Amino acid sequence: MDANAVLNQWLLALPLRRSHVTDMMPLLKACLSLFTLLYLLPIGIAALNYWMEGAGPGWRTADRSSIGVLPSPGTHQAAVVRIFSAKTVRWRGIVASHSWIVFKPEGAASYTRYDYTAWGELPIRMNGFEPDGRWFGHTPDVVFAADGETAAALVPKIEAAIARYAWRNAGDYQAWPGPNSNTFISAIIDAVPEMRAVLPSTAVGKDFPYDGRWLRATPSRTGLRLTLGGYGGLTIALVEGIELNILTAVAGIDLRRPAIKLPGLGRFGMAVTPMTD
């Protein structure tokens, strides 16, 4: 039985007059087509890519080496802030990515990296991996970058946001719908709105209500976000764009730098620089 037949039977079973059902059919069919195009098809393509590429090495042996994009702290005295994102481990990488933050105050001899993970006694993990390391074989993208005086002003605010993050106790981590690694980074971005950083559409958990508010300003303070416990929601903002969250799968449009955002596949459109404006 095809999707249209199922939809017709479902509508006819509702306590509606037949004329109302007939009137609703074109709209509901259009919604079903859009859902297929913007959600089911991209996730299906991402799953096919995963199947063709193979699962890769196990998490114990996967490559976690540096990709070499951070300046050497021994010779680079200026402050640095970076947010990275990479496909997560094994089959979850079909739809989800993992995000983390790295920073170095001016004159510091090394970088500090923070992840939020399900491993260890506490979910907030400091310097557990190479600052710009591959995430279990997956090369990360730079989501946000700041250097020099701009970064120096951000570092203490980032440290304060990490120190007061609420979901920091054993057992708090939840891969779906959150709080997870992307919830953690989203909360930091929210606490430091001048970053104006935007996590990718594959950052499942970024819309989880880390502060308990289901309706609030977006992290950039350029719009509003409605989140239904992280399971669904709607974002409308200049920086974040328009995003529709259905069961943590996000599709949307980037308004500022025209592009579309698709679950599983990420962003397609105008190239962007991760450097702060």
N, C-alpha and C positions, 0 to 999 in steps of 0.2 A: 504494500500500500504506500503511495507516495505522500509527500508532506502536505500537499493541498487537500488530499482526501482526508487525512488525519485532522487537519485544521477544520474542514467542513463538518466532520462528525462531532468534533469538540464543541464548535459553536452551536450546532443544532441541539446539543444536549443542555445548553445553558437555558435558564428560565427567561428567554428573550423572545419577543415576537419575531416571526420569520422575516418580516420587512427590516427589522433592526439588524438581524444577522446579515442579510443581503447588503445593507448599507455599509456594514463594517468590513466586509470581505476584502475590498480593494486595499484599505488601509492596513489590515492585518497581513495580507499577502506581501505588501511592500515592506512591512517591518520584518517579516520572516526572510525576505530576500536580502535585506540589508544585514540582518544578523548573520546569515550564511556568508555573505560577501566580506563582512568586516571582522567576524569572529571565527566561524567554523573553518572557512577556507584558509586564512593565515595560519591558524593552529595546525590544520592538516598539512600545510606546506612545511611548517617547522618540524612536524613529526616525521615527514618524509625525508627531510634533510638529515635529521638525527639517525634515521634508519640507514640512509645511504653512507653516512660518515662512520657509522659504527659507534659503539658505546665508548671506545677508547680505553686507556689503561684504568685499572682500579684506582680508587682514591689514595691508596697507600703509595703507589708508584707513579702517580701522575706528576707531570712537570709543574713545579711551583717556583721556578727560577725567575729572576728579575727580567723585565723586558727592556730595561735600560733607558727609560724616559725621564727619570728624575735626575737633576743635576747633582753632582757629587757634593755632599755636605762639607767635605774637607776643603774644597776650593770655592764653593758657592756660599758666601756668608749671608746673603739676603734670606729673608723669611720665605717660606714656601707653603702653600696649601693645595692639596689635590683631592678630588673625589673620583674614585674608580668604580667601574661596573663591568662585570663579566658574567657570561653564562654560568649558571650554577651546576652542581655536580650531577652526573648521570642523566637519567630520563627527565628529571625536573628542569634541565636546561632547555627542553622543548618550549616551555612557556615562561621560565623564570630566570632572573639574573640576581647576582649577589653584589652588593655595594659596600664600599668601605672608605674611610677617610684617612689621609696621611697629612702630617704637617711638621714643620720645622721652624721654631722661632729664629729670629736673626742671630747669627753667630753660633747656633747649636751644632754640635759635632755629629748628630745623627737625626734620622727621621723617627717620628712616632706614628705608629699605625694602630687604628682601632677598628675592630670587626665586632659584629654581634652574631654569635653562633650558638648552635645547640650543643657544642662540645665543652667540656670542662665544668668546674663547679659553678661558675657564674657565667652568664651569657656575654658580658662585655669582655672582650679579649684584646689585650694590648701587646703589640709586637709579636704576635704568634706566627707571622709570615713575613716574607720580603715585602718592603713597602710598596713596590710596583710589581710584585710577583704575579705570575700566571695563576689563575684560580683553577687548580686541579686540571691543568692542560689548556685552559681557555685564556686567550690573550685579552686583557681588560681594555676598555675604552676609558679615556679621560672625560669625565662628565663636567668637572669644574676645575679651573686652575687659576691661582692668584700668586703673585710674587712680589717681593720688595715691600714697600710701605703698606700697600693694600693688604698683603698677606699678614704682615706684622700686626695690623689692627684687628684682623680676624681671629688670630690664634687664641688670645685669652677668652674671647667669646665662645669659641668652639670648645675649649677646655671646660668652661663653666657649664655649657649645655650638656656635655658628657657627664659631668659630675652630678647634675640634677636630673638626669634621665630617669623616669619613673620605673620602667620595666627592666630593672637591673638585678633582680633576685633569681635564685635557682628555680627552675621550672617556668619562668616567665616566657621563654622563647617558644613561639608556635610558628611553624613553617607557613601555615595557611589558616586564616587570612592574615595573621600577624598576632603579636609583634614579632618581626623577624629583622634580618639585617637591613632591609630597605625601610622598615618603620624607624629604625634607629637613626639612619642617615637622614630620613625625611624630617625627623624631629630636630636634628642639628641644623638642617637648612632653615627650618621654621624659626629656630631660636636666633639665627643670624641672617635676617631677611636681606641684608645688603649683598649677600652672595648671589641671590637671584638664580640659583642653580635649579635645574629640573632633572629629576631622575627619569630614565627611559620608561617607555610603556611596559617593558618586560619586568620592571622592578615590582613584582608582586609583593604586596604588603605596604607599599608606600602610602596608600590611602587609609590604612588602619588608624582609628582615632586614638592616637597615643596620649592625648590629653583629656580624653573622655568626651570631647565636644564633637557632635555629629555635623553641625553646621558652623563653619568658621571661615575666616579669611585664609586664602592660600598662603603658603610659605613666602611667596614674593610680595604679598600684600597688594596684589594687583587684581584680585577677583575673589570669588567665593568657591568653597568646596563643600558639597554635601556628601557625607559618607555614611552608609547604613551598616555600621559595625565593621567596615572593611570588606563586606561581602558584595557591596555594590555602591554606586554613587555617581555624582556628576560634578565636574570641575569646569568653571568658566572664568578665565583670567587672561590678562594680556600676556604674561610671561609663560604660564603653564599651558595656555591654549584652552581648547575645549576637549574634555576627556569624559568618556562614558565608561564606567566600571561595571561589568557584569560578572559576578562571581570571581572578582579580582582580575579578570582579563580586561585590559584597557585598550580601547580604540579612540582615536581623536584626531584633532587638527592643530597644528602649530600655527598660530595667527601671526606672530611676530616675524618668524622666518618660515615662510610657507612650506608645509610638509604635512604628510599624514602619518599617524602613529597606529601601529597594528599589533595585536597580541601575538607573541611568539616571534615576530619578525622585526619589531622595533620601528625606527623612524625612516621615512623615505621622503626626500625633498631637498630643499636648499641646504647646502653645507653650513655648518655652524662651527664657531670656534669656542672651545671650552673656557677661554680666558674671560675673566670678569669684565663687564662693560664699565 
